[in-house]
Amino acid sequence: RASARFGGARGRNPGKRSSADGSSSAASNADENEGHTFHGRPYNSAEYEPANDEGRGRDLSVGGDASLVKKAKEMKGFFDVSANHFASVNLSPVACPGAKMSASCGYSEMTCHQARGVHVHLHVEIVCPPYPAVEHGSVWYKGKKLNHTATVGSRNYMEIQSGRTLMKMPLAAEGDVKTCDKVEIKCDAHYQLDGRENAYRDPYCLQSGEFEEGQECVPILCEPYEAPANAQVWPAGKVMAGNRVVITCADGYKPFYTRGSRQNPKCLDSRAFQRGISCVPIMCPPYAAPAHGSVVPNGKVQAGDRVTVTCHFGYRPMIQSDRHPLRWPRWSEGLQPSDLAGSAAPLCLNTESYEEGISCIAIPVQCAAYAAPRHGSVWGPGGEFKVQSPAGMEGWPRQQSLFITCDQGYQLSEQGRQTIRCLRSGEWELGKSCSPIMCQPFIAPKHSSFTGSRGSATAGSQVFITCKRGYKAAGVSQGFAANPKCLDSGFFEESIQCFPI
């Protein structure tokens, strides 16, 4: 796998590597690079300048003067020059006409040969500094999380004097990564590697002392949540994994939950949301019509809609004054809806209940005063009324009545009712009238004459009987009337008789 990675697109172009003085070393190192690979990938070796004659015969030592080895034109990375890898050799005057560095995976050798057979062998191992911290992620090396943050200012250096040039070779520190080793980039929860081309989730430490370019951690995003019907979703845009959206049902609708559904579904690392709710209409049950009233419509009603309550004929909506007579005006056709004790169009609420509706009460029907008949009276609440009854007697919802009587000498007519009722129409039933009681024309007894009405006589009127000469009245002692009266029965009193003297 490494061979494929470093031999293919993942390897850097050797021709683009520059030396410390800015010049390209690709051409000069063409022969050195031939046949050398790093995990199947070509690499660049460092080229050293030949030593001059200045300072011959001095020692090559740590911190001391050195005249035989100069600093390489290109030397990148941090070097492990521990006791196992560094040797100080006391040399006689030598010449190094062509000191070079021959590299292999993980270390470099610097060898200086001279004609008298004396040489210096310096073993330098190249490492990479701690991989830079990854925002929203962590770096792992050999199964452990790297927490080291070695910096240039805190790093120790090996100093080698080469003539007048002081070579400072940075020493490896805890957290450095050896060449040919790799680190692994792991993202925090709800983040993922960006997947950029030519950037890797497990960058290798190269012999240049640099890491391959690593990927970065970017948020995992869910596409905008699609709002269900009759609902809104906030926020409306893309959502980072671990965050939630809130589903709000429109007015008149309520959440409908299925197994596992939520009103605030979370964006998951799979870029999918948890199952959300749907929104269904809020329905009120059929409105119960009040007594003496009707409702339209008579079925279920969705929240936000209204029903219409109508009172039957003879009934009206109850108003506030029916409950509080002293605080509200009396009923009239000009009353406002606010005067009603309830709504004539109650609203179906989101609580699946209605506003308070009206109730229906009977509209009182009153009759005008009833005129007493001539020669008669009407009787009702309050006693006898010779002229007329009081006004305002009710015909609905309760029905009041009057009773008609005639004065003495008068009788009720054939037409009409003696007990009359105030009707729901607000009118009285037809009542009886009073007419005089009449007796048939008086027939005088034999042998007599009379004075008085010769025709029909009214009740209470009298006739006066006189016996003819030679006759006398008989029967007075027995109660017969000499002056018979027309009685209320329509007959005259029994009269006397005239007998011869």
C-alpha positions in Angstrom: 0.0 0.0 0.0 2.8 2.4 0.9 4.5 1.7 -2.4 1.4 2.6 -4.3 0.9 5.8 -2.3 4.4 7.1 -2.6 5.0 5.9 -6.2 1.8 7.5 -7.5 0.0 10.8 -7.1 0.7 11.0 -3.4 4.5 11.5 -3.9 6.0 14.9 -4.3 7.6 16.0 -7.6 11.4 15.7 -6.9 12.0 18.5 -9.5 10.3 21.0 -7.3 12.5 20.6 -4.2 14.8 23.6 -3.6 18.1 23.9 -1.8 18.8 26.2 1.1 20.2 28.9 -1.2 17.1 28.8 -3.4 18.7 26.8 -6.3 17.2 23.5 -7.6 19.1 20.4 -6.7 17.2 18.1 -9.0 19.8 18.3 -11.8 22.9 18.0 -9.6 21.4 15.0 -7.8 20.1 13.2 -10.8 22.8 10.5 -10.4 22.5 10.3 -6.7 18.7 9.8 -6.9 18.9 7.0 -9.5 17.7 3.8 -7.9 16.8 5.4 -4.6 13.1 5.3 -3.5 11.1 6.1 -0.3 8.3 3.5 0.0 8.3 3.2 -3.7 8.6 7.0 -4.2 11.7 8.9 -5.5 13.5 11.1 -3.0 16.2 13.9 -3.1 19.5 13.5 -1.3 21.3 16.4 0.2 24.5 17.6 -1.4 27.5 18.8 0.6 30.1 21.3 -0.5 33.8 20.2 -0.5 35.8 21.3 2.4 38.4 24.0 2.0 41.9 24.0 3.4 41.1 26.5 6.2 41.3 25.1 9.7 43.0 21.8 8.8 44.2 19.6 11.7 41.4 20.7 14.1 39.1 18.3 15.9 35.5 17.5 14.8 33.6 17.5 18.0 30.4 18.6 19.7 30.5 22.3 20.2 34.1 22.5 19.0 35.9 23.7 15.8 35.6 21.6 12.7 37.2 22.3 9.4 36.6 19.2 7.4 32.8 19.1 7.0 30.7 22.1 6.0 26.9 22.5 6.3 24.9 20.9 3.6 23.3 23.0 1.0 19.9 21.5 2.0 19.3 19.9 5.4 15.7 19.8 6.5 14.1 18.3 9.6 15.2 17.5 13.1 18.1 15.2 13.8 18.6 12.5 16.4 22.3 12.8 17.3 22.1 10.8 20.5 25.1 8.7 21.7 24.3 5.9 19.4 24.3 8.0 16.3 27.1 10.5 16.7 30.9 10.0 16.9 33.6 12.6 17.4 36.9 11.7 15.7 40.2 13.4 16.1 41.6 13.8 12.5 44.9 14.6 11.0 45.0 17.2 8.2 42.7 15.9 5.6 41.0 17.0 2.4 37.5 16.2 1.5 37.2 17.0 -2.2 33.6 15.8 -2.5 31.8 15.1 0.7 28.3 13.9 0.1 25.3 12.5 2.0 24.0 9.2 0.9 20.4 8.8 2.2 18.3 5.8 3.0 14.9 5.4 4.8 15.2 6.8 8.2 18.7 8.0 8.4 21.5 9.7 6.5 25.2 9.1 6.5 27.8 11.8 6.0 31.2 10.3 5.0 34.4 12.2 4.4 37.3 10.2 2.8 40.8 11.3 2.4 43.9 9.9 0.7 45.7 8.7 3.9 42.7 6.4 4.8 41.4 8.5 7.7 37.6 9.2 7.6 34.8 10.7 9.6 31.5 8.6 9.9 28.6 10.7 11.2 25.2 9.0 11.5 22.2 11.4 11.5 18.6 10.3 11.8 15.9 12.7 10.4 12.6 13.1 12.3 9.5 15.4 11.9 8.3 17.7 14.6 5.0 17.1 16.3 2.2 17.3 13.8 0.4 20.6 14.1 -2.8 20.5 16.2 -5.9 19.8 14.1 -8.9 22.1 14.7 -11.9 20.0 15.8 -9.7 16.9 15.7 -6.7 15.1 17.2 -3.5 13.5 16.0 -2.5 9.9 16.9 0.8 8.2 16.6 1.3 4.5 17.2 -2.1 4.2 18.9 -1.5 7.2 21.3 -2.9 10.6 21.1 -0.2 13.3 20.6 -0.3 16.0 23.2 3.3 17.3 22.7 3.9 20.8 21.4 7.7 21.1 21.0 8.6 24.5 19.6 11.7 25.9 18.1 12.4 28.0 21.1 12.2 25.0 23.5 14.3 22.6 21.3 17.9 21.8 22.0 20.5 22.0 19.3 23.8 20.3 18.5 26.4 22.8 17.3 29.2 21.7 15.0 31.9 24.2 13.9 32.9 23.8 10.3 35.6 26.3 9.5 34.0 29.6 10.1 30.5 28.2 9.7 28.6 27.1 12.9 26.3 24.2 12.1 23.2 24.1 14.5 21.5 20.7 14.2 18.2 20.6 16.1 17.9 17.6 18.4 14.8 15.3 18.3 12.4 15.9 21.2 9.5 14.0 22.7 6.5 14.0 20.3 8.7 14.0 17.1 7.8 11.4 14.5 10.4 9.3 12.8 10.7 9.3 9.0 8.8 6.5 7.3 6.3 6.6 10.2 2.8 8.1 9.9 0.3 9.9 12.1 -3.4 9.5 12.0 -5.8 12.4 12.0 -9.1 11.7 13.8 -11.9 14.2 13.9 -14.1 15.1 16.9 -17.7 14.0 17.0 -19.8 15.6 14.3 -16.8 16.4 12.2 -15.2 14.6 9.3 -12.1 14.7 7.2 -12.4 17.1 4.2 -11.2 14.6 1.6 -9.1 17.0 -0.3 -7.1 15.7 -3.2 -3.4 15.2 -2.4 -4.1 15.5 1.3 -4.2 12.5 3.6 -5.9 11.2 6.7 -2.6 9.5 7.7 0.3 11.7 6.5 3.8 10.2 6.5 6.9 11.9 7.9 9.2 12.3 4.9 13.0 12.3 4.8 12.9 16.1 4.3 11.7 16.4 7.9 8.3 17.5 6.7 4.9 15.7 6.8 2.8 15.1 3.9 -0.2 17.4 3.7 -2.9 16.2 6.0 -6.6 16.6 5.7 -8.6 19.0 7.9 -11.7 18.4 10.0 -14.8 20.0 8.7 -18.4 19.9 10.1 -20.7 17.2 9.0 -23.7 18.9 7.6 -27.3 17.8 6.9 -29.2 19.3 4.0 -32.0 21.6 5.0 -34.8 19.7 6.7 -37.8 19.5 4.5 -40.8 21.0 6.4 -43.8 18.7 6.6 -47.1 20.0 5.3 -48.7 22.7 7.4 -45.5 23.3 9.4 -42.4 25.5 9.5 -38.8 24.4 10.4 -36.1 26.4 12.1 -33.4 26.8 11.2 -34.2 26.6 7.5 -30.7 26.1 6.2 -28.1 23.3 6.5 -27.6 22.0 10.0 -24.4 20.7 11.6 -24.4 17.1 12.9 -25.4 17.1 16.6 -27.6 20.1 16.3 -31.4 20.0 16.0 -34.2 21.7 14.1 -37.5 22.6 15.6 -40.8 21.8 13.8 -43.6 24.1 14.5 -47.1 23.3 13.3 -49.2 26.0 11.7 -52.1 27.5 13.6 -55.0 25.0 13.6 -52.6 22.0 13.4 -51.0 19.8 16.1 -48.0 17.5 16.1 -48.6 13.9 15.2 -46.1 11.4 16.6 -45.2 8.1 15.3 -42.8 5.6 16.9 -39.4 7.3 17.3 -40.5 10.7 15.8 -39.5 13.9 17.4 -40.5 17.5 17.2 -36.8 18.5 17.3 -35.0 15.9 15.2 -31.2 15.8 15.4 -28.8 15.9 12.5 -26.8 12.7 12.7 -23.3 12.0 11.6 -24.8 10.0 8.7 -26.0 13.3 7.3 -29.6 12.2 7.9 -32.1 13.6 10.4 -33.9 11.7 13.0 -37.5 11.1 12.2 -39.7 14.1 12.7 -43.3 14.7 13.4 -46.0 15.5 11.0 -48.8 18.0 11.5 -52.5 17.1 11.5 -55.5 19.3 11.8 -56.8 20.1 15.3 -60.4 19.1 15.3 -63.2 20.1 17.7 -66.0 17.6 18.3 -69.5 18.5 17.0 -70.8 21.6 18.8 -73.7 20.8 21.2 -76.6 22.9 20.2 -78.2 24.8 23.0 -81.8 24.2 24.0 -84.2 25.8 21.6 -81.3 26.5 19.2 -79.5 24.9 16.2 -75.9 24.8 15.0 -74.3 24.9 11.5 -72.3 22.9 10.6 -73.3 20.0 12.9 -70.1 17.9 12.4 -66.5 18.2 13.5 -64.8 21.6 13.0 -61.1 22.4 12.4 -59.4 24.7 14.9 -59.6 28.3 13.6 -63.1 27.7 12.1 -66.4 28.7 13.6 -69.9 27.4 14.0 -73.1 29.5 13.8 -75.6 29.2 16.6 -79.2 30.3 15.9 -82.1 30.4 18.3 -85.5 29.0 17.3 -88.5 31.2 16.7 -89.7 32.8 19.9 -86.3 32.6 21.5 -83.3 34.9 21.6 -79.7 34.8 22.7 -79.1 35.3 26.4 -77.5 38.7 27.0 -75.4 40.0 29.8 -78.4 41.9 31.3 -80.2 38.6 31.7 -77.4 37.7 34.2 -76.7 41.1 35.5 -79.7 43.3 35.0 -78.2 46.3 36.7 -74.9 46.3 34.8 -76.1 45.8 31.2 -78.7 47.3 28.9 -82.0 45.5 28.4 -82.6 43.5 25.2 -83.2 45.5 22.0 -82.6 44.9 18.4 -79.7 47.3 18.5 -77.5 45.3 20.9 -73.9 44.6 19.9 -72.3 41.2 19.8 -70.4 42.1 23.0 -73.7 42.4 24.8 -74.4 38.7 24.3 -73.6 36.3 27.1 -71.5 34.1 24.8 -70.7 34.1 21.1 -73.2 33.5 18.3 -70.2 32.1 16.3 -68.0 30.3 18.7 -64.5 29.6 17.5 -62.9 26.1 17.6 -59.7 26.6 19.6 -56.4 24.8 19.5 -57.4 23.1 22.8 -60.0 21.1 20.8 -62.7 23.0 22.6 -64.9 26.0 21.6 -65.4 29.5 22.9 -68.4 29.9 25.0 -71.5 30.0 22.8 -74.9 31.6 23.4 -77.8 30.0 25.1 -81.3 30.6 23.9 -84.1 32.0 26.1 -87.7 32.7 25.3 -88.6 36.1 24.0 -91.4 37.3 26.3 -94.7 38.2 24.5 -96.9 40.8 26.1 -100.4 41.9 25.3 -101.8 45.3 25.5 -104.4 46.3 28.1 -107.7 44.7 27.5 -110.8 47.0 27.6 -113.6 45.8 29.8 -116.9 45.3 28.0 -119.6 47.8 28.5 -121.7 46.9 31.4 -119.1 44.4 32.5 -115.7 43.9 34.1 -112.4 41.9 33.5 -110.8 40.1 36.2 -107.1 39.2 36.4 -104.0 39.6 38.6 -104.8 42.5 40.8 -108.5 42.0 40.9 -111.5 43.5 39.0 -111.0 46.1 36.3 -114.0 48.0 35.1 -112.2 50.0 32.4 -109.3 47.9 31.2 -106.8 45.4 32.4 -103.1 46.3 33.0 -100.8 46.2 30.0 -97.9 43.8 29.8 -99.6 40.6 30.6 -97.5 37.8 29.0 -98.5 35.4 26.3 -95.0 33.7 26.0 -93.3 31.8 27.5 -96.0 31.8 30.2 -99.6 32.5 29.2 -101.8 34.8 31.3 -105.5 35.2 31.1 -108.5 37.4 32.1 -112.0 36.6 33.1 -115.0 38.6 31.8 -118.2 39.2 33.8 -121.2 41.4 33.1 -123.0 43.8 35.4 -126.4 42.9 36.8 -129.1 43.0 34.2 -126.6 42.1 31.5 -125.6 38.8 30.1 -122.6 37.5 28.2 -122.8 37.3 24.5 -122.9 34.1 22.5 -119.7 34.9 20.7 -116.3 35.0 22.3 -114.7 33.5 25.3 -115.4 34.4 28.9 -111.8 33.4 29.8 -109.5 35.0 27.4 -105.7 34.3 27.0 -102.8 36.5 25.9 -101.6 34.7 22.7 -98.0 34.2 21.5 -98.8 36.7 18.8 -99.2 39.4 21.4 -103.0 39.6 21.0 -105.9 38.7 23.2 -108.4 36.0 22.3 -111.9 37.2 21.4 -113.8 37.9 24.5 -117.5 38.0 25.2 -119.4 41.2 25.4 -122.2 42.1 27.7 -125.8 42.7 26.4 -129.0 43.6 28.4 -131.1 40.7 29.6 -134.6 41.1 27.9 -138.0 39.7 29.0 -140.6 38.9 26.4 -143.5 41.5 26.3 -145.6 41.3 29.4 -149.0 39.7 29.0 -151.5 41.2 31.5 -153.7 38.9 33.5 -157.4 38.7 32.6 -159.6 41.5 33.6 -156.7 43.8 34.1 -154.5 46.4 32.4 -150.9 47.5 33.0 -148.6 50.3 32.5 -145.0 50.0 31.4 -143.1 48.6 28.4 -145.4 47.1 25.9 -142.6 45.4 24.1 -139.6 43.5 25.4 -138.5 44.7 28.7 -135.0 44.9 30.1 -134.1 43.1 33.2 -135.0 45.1 36.2 -137.8 47.1 34.6 -141.3 46.7 36.0 -144.9 46.8 34.8 -147.8 48.0 36.9 -151.1 45.9 36.9 -154.6 47.4 37.6 -157.7 45.2 37.8 -160.8 46.5 35.9 -163.8 47.8 37.7 -165.7 45.1 39.5 -162.6 43.0 39.9 -160.1 42.8 42.6 -156.4 41.6 42.8 -155.9 38.2 44.3 -152.6 36.4 45.3 -150.7 39.2 46.8 -150.5 37.3 50.1 -149.2 34.4 48.3 -146.2 36.4 46.9 -147.5 37.3 43.5 -146.4 40.7 42.3 -148.8 43.5 41.6 -145.8 45.2 39.9 -143.8 42.3 38.3 -140.2 42.9 37.5 -138.3 41.5 34.5 -135.8 39.3 36.1 -132.2 38.4 35.0 -133.6 35.0 34.0 -135.4 36.7 31.2 -138.8 36.2 32.7 -141.1 38.5 34.6 -142.1 37.8 38.2 -145.3 35.9 38.7 -148.1 38.5 38.7 -151.4 38.8 40.6 -154.8 37.7 39.1 -158.0 39.7 39.0 -161.2 38.1 40.2 -164.8 39.5 40.4 -165.7 41.3 43.5 
